Amino acid sequence: PGAAPAGPPAAAPTTARQTATVADPATADPCSLLNLTPLEVFGVASLERDNNRFAGCRANIERPDGGSVGFFVDFENEVEVGQVNGGTREEHSGYTVVSYEPGVDYCEQRILLADGNAVLVYARNFEDPTGGTDECAIVGAGLDATLARLVERGIGRRPRLDETSPLAGIPACSLLTSEEVAAGVANPT
């Protein structure tokens, strides 16, 4: 008697850690996290799926001044993440983002995932005829888009490499015999 009726339940906090993970490194698609649209303010952006390492994706940005910049989205495993020190940590969209001091021709930030893996986003300047490229502005725009994709849809999937290439299932060390290797090097031991 006299007690007020219970109100609606409290809303869940919006800063809860996101759950995107690299479930299967063989099918995790880094290009699913790369959005060209925010990069187009820096020049003509195009996707380059095959000119990067397997765990990465690259966008080429051809700048109006004739310069060229690459924007990269790479997956890193726990071992790779553990080898990196320093940086400034901040929360963005429920993820921890680590920012680093820019280098002479590059800038990078790392999004830490719940499973211990990370998404490294970085820009590397290939040509800068006028000296006006702000790699960190490119990374900032790309990072925001990558975080949005992580939140909205998680990490996309691609076909396993051994499903798309006949060479993918062959161990590289079995492609040459010891004799063939010895013939190719001056000192085979």
C-alpha positions as CSV (number, residue, x, y, z in Angstrom):
1,P,0.0,0.0,0.0
2,G,1.2,3.5,-0.9
3,A,4.1,2.2,-3.0
4,A,4.6,3.7,-6.4
5,P,4.1,1.4,-9.4
6,A,7.3,0.1,-10.9
7,G,8.6,2.2,-13.8
8,P,9.9,0.9,-17.1
9,P,13.2,-1.0,-16.9
10,A,16.3,1.1,-17.4
11,A,17.8,1.2,-20.8
12,A,20.9,-0.8,-21.4
13,P,24.1,1.2,-21.5
14,T,25.1,2.2,-25.1
15,T,28.8,1.9,-24.4
16,A,28.9,-1.9,-24.0
17,R,31.8,-3.6,-25.7
18,Q,30.9,-4.8,-29.1
19,T,31.3,-8.4,-30.0
20,A,32.7,-8.5,-33.5
21,T,35.4,-11.1,-33.7
22,V,37.5,-12.8,-36.3
23,A,35.7,-16.2,-36.1
24,D,37.7,-17.8,-38.9
25,P,40.8,-16.0,-40.2
26,A,40.6,-18.0,-43.5
27,T,37.1,-16.5,-44.3
28,A,37.2,-13.1,-42.5
29,D,37.0,-10.4,-45.2
30,P,39.0,-7.2,-44.4
31,C,37.4,-5.6,-47.5
32,S,34.0,-5.8,-45.8
33,L,35.2,-3.1,-43.4
34,L,36.5,-0.7,-46.0
35,N,34.1,1.9,-47.2
36,L,35.3,4.1,-50.1
37,T,32.7,6.9,-49.7
38,P,34.4,8.8,-46.9
39,L,37.8,8.5,-48.6
40,E,36.5,10.2,-51.7
41,V,36.8,13.7,-50.2
42,F,40.6,13.1,-50.4
43,G,40.6,12.1,-54.1
44,V,39.5,9.3,-56.4
45,A,39.3,6.2,-54.3
46,S,39.3,2.6,-55.7
47,L,39.3,-0.7,-54.0
48,E,42.5,-2.9,-54.4
49,R,41.6,-6.4,-53.1
50,D,44.7,-8.2,-54.4
51,N,47.6,-5.8,-53.9
52,N,48.0,-6.4,-50.2
53,R,48.6,-9.2,-47.7
54,F,45.9,-11.9,-47.4
55,A,44.6,-10.5,-44.1
56,G,44.3,-7.0,-45.5
57,C,42.5,-4.8,-48.0
58,R,43.7,-1.6,-49.6
59,A,42.0,1.5,-51.1
60,N,44.1,3.6,-53.6
61,I,43.4,7.3,-53.4
62,E,44.6,9.4,-56.3
63,R,44.7,12.9,-55.1
64,P,43.8,16.0,-57.2
65,D,47.4,17.3,-56.9
66,G,48.8,14.1,-58.5
67,G,49.7,12.4,-55.2
68,S,48.8,8.9,-54.3
69,V,47.9,7.4,-50.9
70,G,47.0,3.9,-49.8
71,F,44.4,3.4,-47.1
72,F,44.7,-0.1,-45.5
73,V,42.5,-2.3,-43.3
74,D,44.4,-5.3,-41.9
75,F,43.5,-8.0,-39.4
76,E,46.0,-8.7,-36.8
77,N,46.0,-11.8,-34.5
78,E,46.7,-11.9,-30.8
79,V,50.5,-12.4,-31.3
80,E,50.8,-9.4,-33.6
81,V,48.7,-7.2,-31.3
82,G,50.9,-8.3,-28.3
83,Q,54.0,-7.0,-30.0
84,V,52.7,-3.5,-30.3
85,N,53.3,-1.0,-27.4
86,G,52.4,2.6,-26.7
87,G,49.7,4.6,-28.2
88,T,46.7,6.4,-26.7
89,R,43.6,4.4,-25.9
90,E,40.1,5.8,-26.3
91,E,36.6,4.2,-26.6
92,H,34.7,4.7,-29.8
93,S,31.4,3.0,-30.6
94,G,32.1,0.5,-27.8
95,Y,35.5,-0.5,-29.1
96,T,38.9,0.4,-27.8
97,V,40.9,2.4,-30.4
98,V,44.6,2.9,-30.0
99,S,46.1,5.9,-31.8
100,Y,49.8,6.4,-32.4
101,E,52.1,9.3,-33.3
102,P,52.2,9.8,-37.1
103,G,55.3,9.0,-39.0
104,V,56.9,10.9,-41.9
105,D,54.5,9.4,-44.5
106,Y,52.0,7.3,-42.6
107,C,49.4,7.3,-39.8
108,E,47.8,4.4,-38.0
109,Q,45.2,3.4,-35.5
110,R,44.2,0.0,-34.1
111,I,40.7,-1.2,-33.2
112,L,40.9,-3.9,-30.5
113,L,38.4,-6.7,-30.8
114,A,36.8,-8.7,-28.0
115,D,38.7,-11.9,-29.0
116,G,42.2,-10.4,-28.7
117,N,42.6,-9.7,-32.4
118,A,42.6,-6.2,-33.9
119,V,41.8,-4.3,-37.0
120,L,44.7,-2.0,-38.0
121,V,43.7,1.0,-40.1
122,Y,46.5,3.1,-41.6
123,A,47.3,5.4,-44.5
124,R,50.6,5.4,-46.3
125,N,51.7,8.2,-48.6
126,F,53.1,6.9,-51.9
127,E,53.5,10.2,-53.7
128,D,53.1,13.7,-52.3
129,P,54.2,16.3,-54.9
130,T,52.8,19.3,-52.9
131,G,53.5,18.0,-49.4
132,G,49.9,18.6,-48.4
133,T,48.7,15.1,-47.6
134,D,47.3,14.6,-44.1
135,E,47.5,10.9,-43.6
136,C,45.8,11.1,-40.2
137,A,42.8,12.9,-41.6
138,I,42.4,10.0,-44.1
139,V,42.8,7.5,-41.2
140,G,40.2,9.3,-39.2
141,A,37.7,9.2,-41.9
142,G,38.4,5.6,-42.7
143,L,38.4,4.6,-39.0
144,D,34.9,6.1,-38.5
145,A,33.6,4.2,-41.5
146,T,35.3,0.9,-40.3
147,L,33.8,1.3,-36.8
148,A,30.4,1.9,-38.3
149,R,30.6,-1.3,-40.4
150,L,31.8,-3.3,-37.3
151,V,28.8,-2.0,-35.3
152,E,26.2,-2.3,-38.1
153,R,27.1,-5.7,-39.6
154,G,30.3,-7.1,-38.0
155,I,33.1,-8.7,-40.1
156,G,32.0,-10.1,-43.4
157,R,33.0,-13.4,-44.9
158,R,34.8,-14.3,-48.1
159,P,35.4,-17.8,-49.7
160,R,38.3,-19.7,-48.3
161,L,41.4,-19.3,-50.4
162,D,41.6,-23.1,-51.1
163,E,38.1,-22.9,-52.6
164,T,39.2,-20.3,-55.1
165,S,42.8,-21.2,-56.0
166,P,44.2,-24.6,-56.9
167,L,47.6,-23.6,-55.5
168,A,46.2,-22.6,-52.1
169,G,46.1,-26.2,-50.8
170,I,49.7,-27.0,-51.7
171,P,52.3,-26.4,-49.0
172,A,54.9,-23.9,-50.5
173,C,57.8,-26.0,-49.2
174,S,56.7,-28.9,-51.3
175,L,56.9,-27.0,-54.6
176,L,60.7,-27.4,-55.0
177,T,63.0,-30.3,-54.3
178,S,66.2,-29.9,-52.3
179,E,68.2,-30.1,-55.5
180,E,66.2,-27.3,-57.1
181,V,66.7,-25.1,-54.1
182,A,70.5,-25.9,-54.0
183,A,70.8,-25.0,-57.7
184,G,69.2,-21.6,-57.0
185,V,71.4,-20.5,-54.1
186,A,75.2,-20.3,-53.9
187,N,75.4,-21.9,-50.4
188,P,72.5,-24.3,-49.9
189,T,73.3,-24.9,-46.2
